[in-house]
Amino acid sequence: MKKIFVSFPDEHITATAILLEEKAPSTCACIWKALETPVEGMCIHAMWTGREISFPFPGTAFPGDEGLHLPPENQITIPLPGDIVWNAYSPYQWQGNPNIVYDFGVFYGRDSRLLLPMGWKPSTLFARIEENLESFASVCARCQGEGRKKLRIERAR
């Protein structure tokens, strides 16, 4: 069973998530491979989907555009607290951005939905936080008022 750490290093808060390999095998394999080296960057609080932080996964983690061509797996539209979803957008598909956009979304509370300005966006549920969701969620909620926070994603040791 593969696990990842999702952490706010500046706040010293780490959550542990289990990969849902049986339900999203291609997505889990792609993310696992991309995490041979930990990724770190700034996450933001989502505007449209409710209690979610959104992390723009770096395109450099994928050879070519591998992350863009994953099949739809374990698609959901109403996430639960602790659900981690994957979306990829072709160039110009996300707000006119000319680059591929890889979105790693972590849902931390209820009453969320994958409804964006362009409509419902079924997303691949590929991982679920199983340890330390409450502390992690409190930092996520603060992102809404305080702004961007540094997020680190890595394979669990």
C-alpha positions as a Markdown table, in Angstrom:
| # | Residue | x | y | z |
|---|---|---|---|---|
| 1 | Met | 0.0 | 0.0 | 0.0 |
| 2 | Lys | 1.6 | 3.3 | -1.2 |
| 3 | Lys | 1.3 | 6.5 | 0.8 |
| 4 | Ile | 2.2 | 10.1 | 0.4 |
| 5 | Phe | 2.9 | 12.9 | 2.7 |
| 6 | Val | 1.1 | 16.3 | 2.0 |
| 7 | Ser | 2.6 | 18.9 | 4.3 |
| 8 | Phe | 2.7 | 22.6 | 5.1 |
| 9 | Pro | 6.4 | 22.8 | 5.9 |
| 10 | Asp | 6.3 | 26.3 | 7.4 |
| 11 | Glu | 3.5 | 25.3 | 9.8 |
| 12 | His | 5.1 | 21.9 | 10.6 |
| 13 | Ile | 1.9 | 20.1 | 9.7 |
| 14 | Thr | 1.9 | 16.9 | 7.7 |
| 15 | Ala | -1.0 | 14.7 | 6.6 |
| 16 | Thr | -0.6 | 11.1 | 5.4 |
| 17 | Ala | -2.7 | 9.9 | 2.4 |
| 18 | Ile | -3.2 | 6.5 | 1.0 |
| 19 | Leu | -3.1 | 6.0 | -2.8 |
| 20 | Leu | -6.3 | 4.3 | -4.1 |
| 21 | Glu | -4.4 | 2.1 | -6.6 |
| 22 | Glu | -7.2 | -0.3 | -7.2 |
| 23 | Lys | -9.6 | 2.5 | -8.2 |
| 24 | Ala | -7.2 | 4.8 | -10.0 |
| 25 | Pro | -4.3 | 2.7 | -11.1 |
| 26 | Ser | -3.0 | 4.8 | -14.0 |
| 27 | Thr | -3.3 | 8.1 | -12.0 |
| 28 | Cys | -1.6 | 6.6 | -8.9 |
| 29 | Ala | 1.3 | 5.2 | -11.0 |
| 30 | Cys | 1.8 | 8.5 | -12.7 |
| 31 | Ile | 1.8 | 10.5 | -9.5 |
| 32 | Trp | 4.0 | 8.0 | -7.7 |
| 33 | Lys | 6.5 | 8.2 | -10.5 |
| 34 | Ala | 6.4 | 12.0 | -10.5 |
| 35 | Leu | 7.2 | 11.9 | -6.8 |
| 36 | Glu | 10.5 | 10.2 | -7.2 |
| 37 | Thr | 11.6 | 13.7 | -6.2 |
| 38 | Pro | 9.4 | 15.6 | -3.7 |
| 39 | Val | 7.5 | 18.6 | -5.2 |
| 40 | Glu | 7.1 | 21.9 | -3.4 |
| 41 | Gly | 5.3 | 25.1 | -4.3 |
| 42 | Met | 2.6 | 27.4 | -3.4 |
| 43 | Cys | -1.0 | 26.3 | -3.0 |
| 44 | Ile | -4.1 | 28.5 | -3.0 |
| 45 | His | -7.6 | 28.2 | -1.6 |
| 46 | Ala | -10.1 | 27.3 | -4.3 |
| 47 | Met | -12.5 | 29.9 | -5.3 |
| 48 | Trp | -15.4 | 27.8 | -6.8 |
| 49 | Thr | -15.3 | 24.3 | -5.3 |
| 50 | Gly | -15.6 | 25.0 | -1.6 |
| 51 | Arg | -13.3 | 23.7 | 1.1 |
| 52 | Glu | -10.3 | 22.8 | -1.1 |
| 53 | Ile | -6.7 | 23.8 | -1.6 |
| 54 | Ser | -5.4 | 23.7 | -5.1 |
| 55 | Phe | -1.8 | 23.0 | -5.9 |
| 56 | Pro | -0.5 | 23.5 | -9.4 |
| 57 | Phe | 1.6 | 20.4 | -9.8 |
| 58 | Pro | 4.8 | 21.3 | -11.8 |
| 59 | Gly | 4.7 | 20.1 | -15.4 |
| 60 | Thr | 8.4 | 19.3 | -15.1 |
| 61 | Ala | 7.4 | 16.3 | -13.0 |
| 62 | Phe | 6.0 | 14.6 | -16.1 |
| 63 | Pro | 8.0 | 13.6 | -19.2 |
| 64 | Gly | 6.3 | 15.1 | -22.2 |
| 65 | Asp | 2.7 | 15.6 | -21.3 |
| 66 | Glu | 2.1 | 12.2 | -19.6 |
| 67 | Gly | -0.1 | 13.7 | -16.8 |
| 68 | Leu | -2.5 | 15.2 | -19.4 |
| 69 | His | -3.4 | 11.9 | -21.0 |
| 70 | Leu | -4.5 | 9.9 | -18.0 |
| 71 | Pro | -7.8 | 8.1 | -18.4 |
| 72 | Pro | -10.7 | 9.1 | -16.3 |
| 73 | Glu | -10.6 | 6.9 | -13.2 |
| 74 | Asn | -12.8 | 6.9 | -10.1 |
| 75 | Gln | -14.5 | 10.1 | -11.2 |
| 76 | Ile | -16.3 | 12.1 | -8.5 |
| 77 | Thr | -18.1 | 15.5 | -8.4 |
| 78 | Ile | -19.0 | 15.6 | -4.7 |
| 79 | Pro | -15.7 | 15.1 | -2.7 |
| 80 | Leu | -15.6 | 14.3 | 1.0 |
| 81 | Pro | -13.1 | 15.7 | 3.5 |
| 82 | Gly | -9.7 | 14.2 | 2.9 |
| 83 | Asp | -10.3 | 13.4 | -0.8 |
| 84 | Ile | -7.4 | 14.2 | -3.1 |
| 85 | Val | -8.2 | 14.7 | -6.8 |
| 86 | Trp | -6.3 | 15.1 | -10.0 |
| 87 | Asn | -7.2 | 17.2 | -13.0 |
| 88 | Ala | -5.3 | 18.1 | -16.1 |
| 89 | Tyr | -6.2 | 20.9 | -18.5 |
| 90 | Ser | -4.9 | 21.2 | -22.1 |
| 91 | Pro | -3.4 | 24.5 | -23.2 |
| 92 | Tyr | -6.0 | 27.4 | -23.2 |
| 93 | Gln | -8.6 | 25.2 | -21.5 |
| 94 | Trp | -8.0 | 26.8 | -18.0 |
| 95 | Gln | -8.7 | 30.5 | -18.1 |
| 96 | Gly | -6.8 | 31.0 | -21.3 |
| 97 | Asn | -3.5 | 29.7 | -19.9 |
| 98 | Pro | -1.3 | 28.7 | -22.9 |
| 99 | Asn | 0.4 | 25.9 | -20.8 |
| 100 | Ile | -0.8 | 22.6 | -19.6 |
| 101 | Val | -2.2 | 22.9 | -16.1 |
| 102 | Tyr | -2.0 | 20.0 | -13.7 |
| 103 | Asp | -4.2 | 20.5 | -10.6 |
| 104 | Phe | -3.7 | 18.5 | -7.4 |
| 105 | Gly | -6.7 | 19.3 | -5.2 |
| 106 | Val | -7.1 | 18.5 | -1.5 |
| 107 | Phe | -10.6 | 18.7 | 0.0 |
| 108 | Tyr | -10.6 | 19.4 | 3.7 |
| 109 | Gly | -14.2 | 20.0 | 4.6 |
| 110 | Arg | -17.8 | 19.2 | 3.7 |
| 111 | Asp | -20.2 | 21.0 | 1.3 |
| 112 | Ser | -17.7 | 21.0 | -1.5 |
| 113 | Arg | -18.3 | 20.2 | -5.2 |
| 114 | Leu | -16.4 | 20.1 | -8.4 |
| 115 | Leu | -18.4 | 22.8 | -10.1 |
| 116 | Leu | -16.2 | 25.4 | -11.9 |
| 117 | Pro | -17.2 | 28.4 | -14.0 |
| 118 | Met | -17.3 | 26.2 | -17.1 |
| 119 | Gly | -19.6 | 23.6 | -15.4 |
| 120 | Trp | -19.2 | 20.4 | -13.5 |
| 121 | Lys | -15.7 | 18.9 | -13.7 |
| 122 | Pro | -15.7 | 15.2 | -12.8 |
| 123 | Ser | -12.2 | 14.6 | -11.3 |
| 124 | Thr | -10.1 | 11.5 | -10.5 |
| 125 | Leu | -10.2 | 10.6 | -6.8 |
| 126 | Phe | -6.8 | 8.9 | -6.4 |
| 127 | Ala | -5.9 | 9.4 | -2.8 |
| 128 | Arg | -7.5 | 10.0 | 0.6 |
| 129 | Ile | -6.0 | 11.5 | 3.7 |
| 130 | Glu | -6.0 | 8.9 | 6.5 |
| 131 | Glu | -3.9 | 10.6 | 9.2 |
| 132 | Asn | -3.9 | 14.1 | 10.6 |
| 133 | Leu | -6.8 | 15.6 | 8.6 |
| 134 | Glu | -8.0 | 17.8 | 11.4 |
| 135 | Ser | -4.7 | 19.7 | 11.8 |
| 136 | Phe | -4.1 | 19.8 | 8.1 |
| 137 | Ala | -7.7 | 21.2 | 7.5 |
| 138 | Ser | -7.1 | 24.0 | 10.0 |
| 139 | Val | -4.2 | 25.3 | 7.9 |
| 140 | Cys | -6.1 | 24.8 | 4.7 |
| 141 | Ala | -9.0 | 26.9 | 6.1 |
| 142 | Arg | -6.5 | 29.7 | 7.0 |
| 143 | Cys | -5.4 | 29.8 | 3.3 |
| 144 | Gln | -8.7 | 31.4 | 2.5 |
| 145 | Gly | -8.0 | 34.5 | 4.6 |
| 146 | Glu | -4.2 | 34.5 | 4.7 |
| 147 | Gly | -3.5 | 33.6 | 1.1 |
| 148 | Arg | -1.0 | 31.2 | -0.5 |
| 149 | Lys | 1.0 | 28.7 | 1.6 |
| 150 | Lys | 3.9 | 26.5 | 0.8 |
| 151 | Leu | 2.9 | 22.9 | 0.2 |
| 152 | Arg | 5.2 | 19.9 | -0.1 |
| 153 | Ile | 4.1 | 16.5 | -1.6 |
| 154 | Glu | 6.4 | 13.4 | -1.3 |
| 155 | Arg | 6.4 | 9.7 | -1.0 |
| 156 | Ala | 5.9 | 8.4 | 2.5 |
| 157 | Arg | 9.0 | 6.9 | 4.0 |
